[in-house]
Amino acid sequence: MTKKTQTAANPMAILLKKQHPPKILKGQEIDAKIISLSRKSVVFDIGAKAHAILGQEEIKEISTYLPYLKEGEVVKARIIASESKDGYPVVSLRKLFNKGKWDILIQKKEKEEEIEVICGEYGKGGVFIDFMGIRGVIPKIQLIGPSLEHPEKLRGQKIKVKILEADEKKNRLVVSQKAAVLKTSQKELKEKFDKIVEGKKYQARVLGVSEFGAFCEVEGVEGLVHISEISWEKVTDPSAYIRVGETIDVMVVEKNPVDLKLNLSLKRLANDPWKNIEEKYPRDKELVGEVVRKEKYGYFVRFEPGVEGLIHISKLEGEAELKIGQKIKVYIEKINDKNRRISLLLPQREKPVTYR
């Protein structure tokens, strides 16, 4: 009897052949049906009555996802081992978990519930955090207490935070320690934000100072005085003008309804020194100013806070080197009101040809 005849005459062999488990390849993506679900194990049907189990590393995280999974559900899984010590193939739900994490974050944000994150390094943007593999940040202004004074000491710590922004498309997660500690409600914050009026003067409490400005709180709403809005004069060090803990007068320049933040200004509460600039500093009048800094292209001379002019290096030929702090006499060569620039000339026995 031939082999073909033997097989045809044996129905059991045909049945067993049909039920033979599918070939399992590491890295293969499959549809897996959940047939058993608990905190200690997850078992899947991967076809033809073949079973697979979830890897032990992901079992450690499964409690987070139990509310979002159910028995009988078919999910996308990836084979990470063709056989475990128990003889079952091992699968991963990492892709599903990554998607699920964002869903969880969005739900937590909508419900204003806290999450626990692990703090990492402190950088310019704030304290970097990790939420189950998703990287995010706590801006310095969203820290509170000792964390605000020494954010670098948070590294490695687990802390409770509230979610300010969760955007999967932008891969952006922003959280707040302060909102969690103070039990701040986004609804209440929105009400406070809506009451603030652009162009109006307010008192602000300084929460922090960085190289690009000062973080403040106005009527319970956060804002930033950018370095360019501190003074009409050139500012290189905000901490020389503003100190943490003090209360300052500011103007609300702009409201950002997306993140409920304010753009603030100190200088706009003072008179703009460039107003009627050509009347104050006419070209036909000899002026006295102070040399305040030297650049590669010349010297800057200050007439008053916020008003400086440049003596270009090309206009210094044959002249002795000027000294910082020195008072000198100059003439206005040209004023560019739009760009707030003044070109200066040193006095000469006869006015140069370029002077008209």
C-alpha positions in Angstrom: 0.0 0.0 0.0 1.4 3.4 -0.9 1.9 6.3 1.5 -0.9 8.3 -0.2 -3.3 5.4 0.2 -2.4 5.0 3.9 -3.1 8.6 4.6 -6.4 8.5 2.7 -7.5 5.5 4.7 -6.6 7.1 8.1 -9.1 9.9 9.0 -7.2 10.6 12.3 -4.0 11.4 10.4 -5.9 13.9 8.3 -7.5 15.6 11.4 -4.1 15.8 13.2 -2.6 17.3 10.1 -5.3 20.0 10.0 -4.8 20.8 13.7 -1.0 21.0 13.5 0.0 24.3 15.1 1.1 27.0 12.6 4.8 27.6 12.1 6.0 30.0 14.7 8.7 32.5 13.6 10.5 35.0 15.9 9.5 38.6 15.1 6.3 37.5 13.3 3.2 39.6 13.9 0.0 37.6 14.5 -3.6 38.0 15.5 -3.9 36.6 19.0 -7.2 35.9 20.9 -7.1 36.5 24.7 -8.5 33.3 26.3 -7.2 33.9 29.9 -6.4 37.2 31.6 -5.0 37.9 35.1 -2.3 39.9 36.9 -0.1 36.9 36.8 -0.5 35.6 33.2 -2.1 36.2 29.9 -2.8 33.2 27.5 -3.6 33.6 23.8 -5.1 31.4 21.1 -2.8 32.0 18.1 -4.8 29.7 15.8 -5.4 25.9 15.2 -5.7 25.5 19.0 -2.1 26.6 19.6 -1.6 28.7 22.7 0.9 31.4 23.5 1.8 33.4 26.7 2.7 37.0 27.4 6.4 37.6 28.2 7.4 38.0 31.9 8.6 41.6 31.4 5.2 42.7 30.1 3.4 40.8 32.8 5.0 43.2 35.3 3.0 46.0 33.5 -0.2 44.2 32.8 -2.1 45.5 35.9 -2.1 48.9 34.3 -3.8 47.6 31.1 -6.3 45.1 32.7 -9.1 47.6 32.5 -8.5 48.1 28.8 -8.3 44.4 27.8 -10.9 41.6 27.9 -11.1 37.8 27.3 -12.2 37.0 23.8 -10.6 40.1 22.3 -8.3 39.7 19.3 -5.2 41.8 19.5 -2.0 42.2 17.4 0.9 40.4 19.0 4.5 39.8 18.0 6.4 36.5 18.6 9.5 37.1 20.7 10.3 33.4 21.4 9.2 30.3 19.6 9.1 28.3 22.9 9.2 29.1 26.6 10.4 26.8 29.4 6.8 25.6 29.6 6.8 24.8 25.9 4.5 27.7 24.8 5.5 30.4 22.3 6.0 33.8 23.9 4.4 37.0 22.5 4.7 40.7 23.1 2.0 43.3 23.2 4.4 46.2 23.2 2.9 48.0 20.2 -0.6 47.7 21.8 0.8 48.9 25.1 2.5 51.9 23.6 -0.8 52.9 21.9 -2.7 52.1 25.1 -0.4 54.3 27.2 -1.4 57.4 25.2 -5.1 56.4 25.6 -4.6 56.1 29.4 -2.8 59.5 29.5 -5.6 61.2 27.6 -8.2 59.7 29.9 -6.2 60.7 33.0 -5.9 64.2 31.6 -9.6 64.5 30.9 -10.5 63.2 34.4 -7.7 65.3 36.0 -6.3 62.3 37.7 -2.8 61.9 38.9 -0.1 59.6 37.5 3.2 58.4 38.9 6.3 59.2 36.9 10.0 58.5 37.3 12.2 61.7 37.2 15.3 61.8 35.0 17.8 64.5 34.2 17.2 68.3 34.7 17.8 70.4 31.6 16.8 73.7 30.0 13.3 72.5 29.4 12.8 71.3 32.9 12.9 67.8 34.5 12.6 65.0 32.1 10.3 62.2 33.2 9.3 58.6 32.1 5.8 57.2 32.2 6.0 53.5 31.2 8.5 54.2 28.4 6.9 57.5 27.2 9.3 60.4 27.7 7.9 63.7 29.0 8.9 66.8 30.9 8.0 68.8 34.0 8.7 72.5 33.1 10.6 74.2 36.0 7.6 76.5 36.6 5.5 73.4 37.3 7.7 72.3 40.2 7.0 73.2 43.8 8.8 73.5 47.1 12.3 72.0 47.3 11.9 70.6 43.8 11.8 74.1 42.4 14.9 75.2 44.3 16.9 72.0 43.4 15.3 70.3 40.4 18.4 68.2 39.8 17.8 66.3 43.1 14.6 64.8 41.6 16.6 62.4 39.4 15.6 58.8 40.1 12.6 59.7 42.2 9.0 58.6 41.7 6.5 61.5 42.1 2.8 62.2 41.5 1.9 64.6 38.8 -1.1 65.9 36.8 -1.1 65.9 33.0 -1.1 69.3 31.3 -0.6 68.1 27.7 -0.7 64.6 26.1 -0.3 64.6 22.3 0.6 61.3 20.7 1.0 62.7 17.2 3.6 65.2 18.5 5.0 62.6 21.0 4.6 65.4 23.6 3.9 64.8 27.3 3.9 67.8 29.7 3.0 67.3 33.4 2.9 69.3 36.6 4.1 68.5 40.1 2.5 71.7 41.4 -0.9 70.8 40.1 -0.8 67.4 41.9 0.5 68.9 45.2 -1.9 71.8 45.3 -4.8 69.7 43.8 -5.3 72.3 41.1 -8.3 71.8 38.9 -8.0 72.7 35.2 -11.6 73.9 35.3 -10.7 76.4 38.1 -7.5 77.4 36.3 -9.5 78.1 33.1 -11.9 80.3 35.0 -9.0 82.3 36.5 -7.4 82.5 33.0 -10.5 83.8 31.4 -10.8 86.7 33.9 -7.4 88.1 33.0 -7.4 90.9 30.5 -4.7 91.6 27.9 -3.1 95.0 28.1 -3.9 95.3 31.8 -1.4 95.8 34.7 -1.2 93.1 37.4 1.0 92.1 40.3 3.0 89.0 39.7 4.9 86.7 42.1 8.3 85.6 40.7 8.6 81.8 40.8 11.8 81.3 39.0 14.5 83.1 36.9 16.4 81.5 34.0 18.7 82.7 31.3 15.7 83.5 29.0 13.4 85.3 31.5 11.3 85.1 34.7 8.5 82.7 35.5 5.7 84.4 37.3 2.2 83.8 38.7 -0.6 86.3 38.1 -3.9 85.7 39.8 -3.1 82.0 40.0 -2.1 81.7 36.4 1.4 81.2 35.2 3.3 83.5 32.8 6.7 84.4 31.5 8.5 87.7 31.3 10.8 87.0 28.4 14.3 88.5 28.6 13.3 90.9 25.8 10.4 92.2 27.8 12.3 93.0 31.0 13.7 96.4 30.1 14.0 98.8 27.2 17.8 98.5 27.5 19.7 95.3 26.5 19.4 92.6 29.2 22.0 89.8 29.4 21.2 88.5 32.9 17.5 88.5 34.0 18.6 87.8 37.6 20.2 91.2 37.8 16.7 92.7 37.4 14.3 90.2 38.9 14.6 88.0 42.0 12.7 84.8 43.0 10.0 85.4 45.6 9.5 89.1 45.0 6.3 90.7 43.7 6.6 92.8 40.6 4.2 94.9 38.4 3.7 93.4 34.9 1.5 94.0 31.9 -0.2 91.0 30.2 0.9 91.2 26.6 -0.8 88.0 25.3 -2.9 85.1 26.6 -2.2 81.6 25.2 -5.5 79.7 25.4 -4.0 76.4 24.4 -1.8 75.9 27.5 -3.4 78.6 29.7 -0.2 80.6 30.0 0.5 84.4 29.9 3.2 86.4 28.1 4.1 89.3 30.4 6.1 92.5 30.2 7.9 94.8 32.6 9.2 97.3 30.1 5.8 98.1 28.7 4.8 99.7 31.9 7.6 102.3 31.4 7.8 105.0 28.8 9.4 103.8 25.5 12.6 105.8 25.3 12.4 105.5 21.5 9.3 107.5 21.3 10.0 110.8 19.3 13.7 109.6 19.2 14.7 112.0 16.4 13.4 115.0 18.3 15.4 114.0 21.4 18.6 113.2 19.5 18.8 115.5 16.4 21.7 115.0 13.9 23.0 118.6 14.1 23.7 118.5 17.8 26.8 117.3 19.6 25.8 114.7 22.2 27.5 113.0 25.2 27.2 109.3 25.8 28.9 106.5 27.8 30.8 103.7 26.1 29.1 100.6 27.4 30.5 97.7 25.4 32.9 96.7 22.6 32.0 94.3 19.8 34.0 93.1 16.8 32.2 95.6 14.6 32.6 98.7 16.9 31.6 100.4 20.2 28.2 100.9 21.7 27.5 104.2 23.3 24.5 104.7 25.7 22.6 108.0 26.0 19.9 106.7 28.4 18.6 103.2 29.4 17.2 101.6 26.2 18.9 104.0 23.8 22.3 103.1 22.4 24.2 103.9 19.3 27.0 102.2 17.4 30.3 103.7 16.3 31.2 101.3 13.6 34.8 100.2 13.5 35.1 101.7 10.0 34.6 105.1 11.5 37.4 104.7 14.0 40.4 104.7 11.7 43.3 106.6 13.3 41.4 107.0 16.5 42.7 105.8 19.9 40.9 102.8 21.4 37.9 103.8 23.5 37.4 102.5 27.0 34.3 101.0 28.7 32.7 103.6 31.0 34.3 106.5 29.1 32.2 109.6 28.4 32.6 110.7 24.8 31.1 113.3 22.4 29.4 112.0 19.3 27.1 113.1 16.4 24.1 111.1 15.0 24.9 109.9 11.5 21.6 107.9 11.0 18.6 106.7 12.9 16.6 103.6 12.0 13.5 104.0 14.2 11.9 100.7 12.9 14.9 98.5 13.9 15.9 100.8 16.8 19.4 101.4 15.6 21.6 104.6 15.7 24.8 105.1 13.7 27.3 107.4 15.4 30.2 109.5 14.4 33.0 110.9 16.5 33.5 114.7 16.2 36.0 115.9 13.6 37.4 119.3 12.7 35.2 119.2 9.6 32.1 117.1 9.2 32.7 114.2 6.9 31.3 114.0 3.4 28.9 111.3 4.5 27.3 113.7 7.0 24.3 115.5 5.5 
